[in-house]
Amino acid sequence: MTSEQPVHPEARIGHVHLKVSDLDRSIAFYRDALGFEVQQKYGTQAAFLSAGGYHHHIGLNTWESRGGKAAPFGSPGLYHVAFLYPNRLELARALRRALRHGVELHGASDHGVSEAIYFADPDGNGIEIYRDRDRSAWPRDSNGTLQMVTDALDLDALLSELEVEEGITRAGA
């Protein structure tokens, strides 16, 4: 038994760096379908993208993977990277943007603690876009133990958040 302290509660995953087969195609996907901004291109082999001008949330490179194939199903590796949105409205915006860019959804779940939408990038890397519910609303049993679930997420109801927001904007104009 160790006496080590657990990781500090403010520790976060700062960025993900993905091996891709076609840099320009991947830049276009993360920039156009997801809305991340290119911060720097590192020659013809790497790029760094972010939200809000951060140095990078996503690194893309072809150093070992240019022209390569996606790992076969069932192989070890990254299951998915998850991008956390600040609220339900911003998640709805992200979903609408992805759909407008032809992203094929692989699933959408209400986990009790969060609402999540799943798809893949052009190289088959799994992606989750999600928003967390307030911690006070997380489902717990009578002992206080977290009880996450996997229920269907109503995408039409999620997208209706945009209609409400856009209706308010139009009415106030």
Short mmCIF file of the C-alpha atoms (twelve columns), coordinates in Angstrom:
data_MODEL
# 
_entry.id   MODEL 
# 
loop_
_atom_site.group_PDB 
_atom_site.id 
_atom_site.type_symbol 
_atom_site.label_atom_id 
_atom_site.label_alt_id 
_atom_site.label_comp_id 
_atom_site.label_asym_id 
_atom_site.label_seq_id 
_atom_site.Cartn_x 
_atom_site.Cartn_y 
_atom_site.Cartn_z 
_atom_site.pdbx_PDB_model_num 
ATOM 1   C CA . MET A 1   0.000   0.000  0.000   1 
ATOM 2   C CA . THR A 2   1.306   3.394  -0.974  1 
ATOM 3   C CA . SER A 3   1.111   6.606  1.032   1 
ATOM 4   C CA . GLU A 4   1.327   8.742  -2.106  1 
ATOM 5   C CA . GLN A 5   -1.253  11.472 -2.526  1 
ATOM 6   C CA . PRO A 6   -3.652  11.205 -5.494  1 
ATOM 7   C CA . VAL A 7   -3.090  13.512 -8.438  1 
ATOM 8   C CA . HIS A 8   -3.941  17.139 -7.670  1 
ATOM 9   C CA . PRO A 9   -7.659  17.807 -8.382  1 
ATOM 10  C CA . GLU A 10  -6.804  20.671 -10.732 1 
ATOM 11  C CA . ALA A 11  -4.630  18.496 -13.012 1 
ATOM 12  C CA . ARG A 12  -6.075  18.389 -16.535 1 
ATOM 13  C CA . ILE A 13  -5.307  16.769 -19.860 1 
ATOM 14  C CA . GLY A 14  -3.731  19.669 -21.692 1 
ATOM 15  C CA . HIS A 15  -3.653  18.424 -25.266 1 
ATOM 16  C CA . VAL A 16  -3.777  15.399 -27.493 1 
ATOM 17  C CA . HIS A 17  -1.230  14.756 -30.232 1 
ATOM 18  C CA . LEU A 18  -2.415  12.462 -33.012 1 
ATOM 19  C CA . LYS A 19  -0.577  10.609 -35.748 1 
ATOM 20  C CA . VAL A 20  -2.442  11.231 -39.003 1 
ATOM 21  C CA . SER A 21  -1.974  10.033 -42.563 1 
ATOM 22  C CA . ASP A 22  -2.738  13.290 -44.405 1 
ATOM 23  C CA . LEU A 23  -1.935  16.524 -42.583 1 
ATOM 24  C CA . ASP A 24  -3.940  18.901 -44.769 1 
ATOM 25  C CA . ARG A 25  -7.041  16.668 -44.624 1 
ATOM 26  C CA . SER A 26  -6.790  16.466 -40.828 1 
ATOM 27  C CA . ILE A 27  -6.239  20.208 -40.449 1 
ATOM 28  C CA . ALA A 28  -9.358  20.816 -42.551 1 
ATOM 29  C CA . PHE A 29  -11.402 18.420 -40.402 1 
ATOM 30  C CA . TYR A 30  -10.374 19.828 -37.023 1 
ATOM 31  C CA . ARG A 31  -10.573 23.430 -38.293 1 
ATOM 32  C CA . ASP A 32  -13.758 23.275 -40.365 1 
ATOM 33  C CA . ALA A 33  -15.897 20.504 -38.831 1 
ATOM 34  C CA . LEU A 34  -14.907 21.180 -35.215 1 
ATOM 35  C CA . GLY A 35  -13.936 24.863 -35.331 1 
ATOM 36  C CA . PHE A 36  -10.441 24.731 -33.838 1 
ATOM 37  C CA . GLU A 37  -8.025  27.423 -34.995 1 
ATOM 38  C CA . VAL A 38  -4.630  26.651 -36.503 1 
ATOM 39  C CA . GLN A 39  -2.004  28.201 -34.230 1 
ATOM 40  C CA . GLN A 40  1.077   26.993 -36.068 1 
ATOM 41  C CA . LYS A 41  2.021   24.729 -38.913 1 
ATOM 42  C CA . TYR A 42  5.350   23.005 -38.402 1 
ATOM 43  C CA . GLY A 43  6.549   22.595 -41.974 1 
ATOM 44  C CA . THR A 44  4.583   20.006 -43.938 1 
ATOM 45  C CA . GLN A 45  4.560   17.405 -41.184 1 
ATOM 46  C CA . ALA A 46  2.813   18.861 -38.139 1 
ATOM 47  C CA . ALA A 47  0.229   21.410 -37.043 1 
ATOM 48  C CA . PHE A 48  -1.076  22.726 -33.758 1 
ATOM 49  C CA . LEU A 49  -4.704  23.809 -33.279 1 
ATOM 50  C CA . SER A 50  -6.624  25.215 -30.338 1 
ATOM 51  C CA . ALA A 51  -9.674  26.945 -28.986 1 
ATOM 52  C CA . GLY A 52  -9.359  30.507 -27.748 1 
ATOM 53  C CA . GLY A 53  -5.768  31.115 -28.844 1 
ATOM 54  C CA . TYR A 54  -4.149  28.574 -26.488 1 
ATOM 55  C CA . HIS A 55  -0.834  27.271 -27.869 1 
ATOM 56  C CA . HIS A 56  -2.473  23.940 -28.716 1 
ATOM 57  C CA . HIS A 57  -5.178  21.545 -27.674 1 
ATOM 58  C CA . ILE A 58  -4.604  19.313 -30.703 1 
ATOM 59  C CA . GLY A 59  -1.309  18.375 -32.278 1 
ATOM 60  C CA . LEU A 60  -1.355  16.585 -35.625 1 
ATOM 61  C CA . ASN A 61  1.670   14.990 -37.246 1 
ATOM 62  C CA . THR A 62  2.704   12.679 -40.085 1 
ATOM 63  C CA . TRP A 63  6.201   11.969 -38.744 1 
ATOM 64  C CA . GLU A 64  5.580   8.204  -38.604 1 
ATOM 65  C CA . SER A 65  2.210   7.931  -40.300 1 
ATOM 66  C CA . ARG A 66  2.119   9.790  -43.644 1 
ATOM 67  C CA . GLY A 67  -0.055  7.768  -46.020 1 
ATOM 68  C CA . GLY A 68  -0.613  5.108  -43.367 1 
ATOM 69  C CA . LYS A 69  -3.750  3.163  -42.587 1 
ATOM 70  C CA . ALA A 70  -5.859  3.355  -39.464 1 
ATOM 71  C CA . ALA A 71  -5.138  0.747  -36.808 1 
ATOM 72  C CA . PRO A 72  -7.341  -2.313 -37.293 1 
ATOM 73  C CA . PHE A 73  -10.467 -2.605 -35.159 1 
ATOM 74  C CA . GLY A 74  -9.626  -4.354 -31.908 1 
ATOM 75  C CA . SER A 75  -6.064  -3.016 -31.756 1 
ATOM 76  C CA . PRO A 76  -4.789  -1.292 -28.619 1 
ATOM 77  C CA . GLY A 77  -4.566  2.476  -28.748 1 
ATOM 78  C CA . LEU A 78  -6.620  5.593  -28.285 1 
ATOM 79  C CA . TYR A 79  -10.346 4.857  -27.941 1 
ATOM 80  C CA . HIS A 80  -11.360 8.480  -28.286 1 
ATOM 81  C CA . VAL A 81  -10.380 11.994 -27.374 1 
ATOM 82  C CA . ALA A 82  -13.102 14.048 -25.692 1 
ATOM 83  C CA . PHE A 83  -13.690 17.768 -26.111 1 
ATOM 84  C CA . LEU A 84  -15.597 19.353 -23.228 1 
ATOM 85  C CA . TYR A 85  -17.967 22.212 -24.050 1 
ATOM 86  C CA . PRO A 86  -18.966 24.713 -21.359 1 
ATOM 87  C CA . ASN A 87  -22.736 24.225 -21.647 1 
ATOM 88  C CA . ARG A 88  -25.564 22.580 -23.553 1 
ATOM 89  C CA . LEU A 89  -25.968 25.458 -26.019 1 
ATOM 90  C CA . GLU A 90  -22.308 25.287 -27.068 1 
ATOM 91  C CA . LEU A 91  -22.566 21.501 -27.436 1 
ATOM 92  C CA . ALA A 92  -25.577 22.021 -29.710 1 
ATOM 93  C CA . ARG A 93  -23.553 24.515 -31.779 1 
ATOM 94  C CA . ALA A 94  -20.687 22.020 -32.066 1 
ATOM 95  C CA . LEU A 95  -23.067 19.254 -33.138 1 
ATOM 96  C CA . ARG A 96  -24.710 21.453 -35.771 1 
ATOM 97  C CA . ARG A 97  -21.316 22.466 -37.146 1 
ATOM 98  C CA . ALA A 98  -20.137 18.842 -37.373 1 
ATOM 99  C CA . LEU A 99  -23.358 17.766 -39.103 1 
ATOM 100 C CA . ARG A 100 -23.109 20.658 -41.585 1 
ATOM 101 C CA . HIS A 101 -19.643 19.377 -42.495 1 
ATOM 102 C CA . GLY A 102 -20.912 15.866 -43.165 1 
ATOM 103 C CA . VAL A 103 -19.613 14.198 -40.007 1 
ATOM 104 C CA . GLU A 104 -21.191 10.753 -39.572 1 
ATOM 105 C CA . LEU A 105 -22.255 10.205 -35.982 1 
ATOM 106 C CA . HIS A 106 -21.404 6.899  -34.295 1 
ATOM 107 C CA . GLY A 107 -23.536 7.447  -31.217 1 
ATOM 108 C CA . ALA A 108 -25.058 9.883  -28.766 1 
ATOM 109 C CA . SER A 109 -25.478 9.141  -25.058 1 
ATOM 110 C CA . ASP A 110 -26.812 10.676 -21.912 1 
ATOM 111 C CA . HIS A 111 -24.500 9.406  -19.172 1 
ATOM 112 C CA . GLY A 112 -26.304 11.120 -16.319 1 
ATOM 113 C CA . VAL A 113 -23.160 13.124 -15.575 1 
ATOM 114 C CA . SER A 114 -22.831 14.346 -19.151 1 
ATOM 115 C CA . GLU A 115 -24.324 14.430 -22.631 1 
ATOM 116 C CA . ALA A 116 -21.981 13.026 -25.282 1 
ATOM 117 C CA . ILE A 117 -21.834 12.642 -29.062 1 
ATOM 118 C CA . TYR A 118 -19.413 10.266 -30.773 1 
ATOM 119 C CA . PHE A 119 -17.829 10.159 -34.239 1 
ATOM 120 C CA . ALA A 120 -14.385 9.743  -35.828 1 
ATOM 121 C CA . ASP A 121 -11.872 11.902 -37.641 1 
ATOM 122 C CA . PRO A 122 -10.700 11.030 -41.183 1 
ATOM 123 C CA . ASP A 123 -8.069  8.624  -39.780 1 
ATOM 124 C CA . GLY A 124 -10.568 6.766  -37.617 1 
ATOM 125 C CA . ASN A 125 -9.502  8.390  -34.331 1 
ATOM 126 C CA . GLY A 126 -12.520 8.384  -32.036 1 
ATOM 127 C CA . ILE A 127 -13.897 11.752 -30.984 1 
ATOM 128 C CA . GLU A 128 -16.381 12.646 -28.279 1 
ATOM 129 C CA . ILE A 129 -17.888 16.090 -27.909 1 
ATOM 130 C CA . TYR A 130 -19.716 16.544 -24.626 1 
ATOM 131 C CA . ARG A 131 -20.914 18.793 -21.858 1 
ATOM 132 C CA . ASP A 132 -20.962 17.986 -18.159 1 
ATOM 133 C CA . ARG A 133 -23.984 18.476 -15.965 1 
ATOM 134 C CA . ASP A 134 -23.493 20.322 -12.702 1 
ATOM 135 C CA . ARG A 135 -21.957 17.939 -10.133 1 
ATOM 136 C CA . SER A 136 -24.959 18.407 -7.858  1 
ATOM 137 C CA . ALA A 137 -27.123 16.746 -10.550 1 
ATOM 138 C CA . TRP A 138 -24.930 13.684 -11.047 1 
ATOM 139 C CA . PRO A 139 -26.795 10.439 -10.326 1 
ATOM 140 C CA . ARG A 140 -25.730 8.744  -7.097  1 
ATOM 141 C CA . ASP A 141 -26.998 5.791  -5.116  1 
ATOM 142 C CA . SER A 142 -28.094 5.990  -1.479  1 
ATOM 143 C CA . ASN A 143 -24.440 5.657  -0.385  1 
ATOM 144 C CA . GLY A 144 -23.375 8.586  -2.548  1 
ATOM 145 C CA . THR A 145 -21.552 6.405  -5.099  1 
ATOM 146 C CA . LEU A 146 -21.607 7.770  -8.636  1 
ATOM 147 C CA . GLN A 147 -24.039 5.873  -10.889 1 
ATOM 148 C CA . MET A 148 -23.249 6.758  -14.509 1 
ATOM 149 C CA . VAL A 149 -25.625 5.428  -17.159 1 
ATOM 150 C CA . THR A 150 -25.724 5.071  -20.923 1 
ATOM 151 C CA . ASP A 151 -29.113 6.236  -22.141 1 
ATOM 152 C CA . ALA A 152 -30.014 7.580  -25.570 1 
ATOM 153 C CA . LEU A 153 -29.389 11.292 -26.072 1 
ATOM 154 C CA . ASP A 154 -32.210 13.137 -27.833 1 
ATOM 155 C CA . LEU A 155 -30.314 15.036 -30.538 1 
ATOM 156 C CA . ASP A 156 -33.421 16.879 -31.737 1 
ATOM 157 C CA . ALA A 157 -33.964 18.245 -28.227 1 
ATOM 158 C CA . LEU A 158 -30.301 19.222 -28.039 1 
ATOM 159 C CA . LEU A 159 -30.457 21.037 -31.384 1 
ATOM 160 C CA . SER A 160 -33.664 22.784 -30.301 1 
ATOM 161 C CA . GLU A 161 -31.476 24.709 -27.826 1 
ATOM 162 C CA . LEU A 162 -30.249 26.636 -30.884 1 
ATOM 163 C CA . GLU A 163 -33.784 27.496 -31.997 1 
ATOM 164 C CA . VAL A 164 -34.579 28.894 -28.556 1 
ATOM 165 C CA . GLU A 165 -31.353 30.945 -28.483 1 
ATOM 166 C CA . GLU A 166 -31.732 32.143 -32.082 1 
ATOM 167 C CA . GLY A 167 -35.412 33.001 -31.473 1 
ATOM 168 C CA . ILE A 168 -34.425 35.143 -28.498 1 
ATOM 169 C CA . THR A 169 -31.725 36.856 -30.572 1 
ATOM 170 C CA . ARG A 170 -34.156 37.589 -33.429 1 
ATOM 171 C CA . ALA A 171 -36.863 38.814 -31.032 1 
ATOM 172 C CA . GLY A 172 -34.448 41.159 -29.318 1 
ATOM 173 C CA . ALA A 173 -33.093 42.608 -32.559 1 
# 
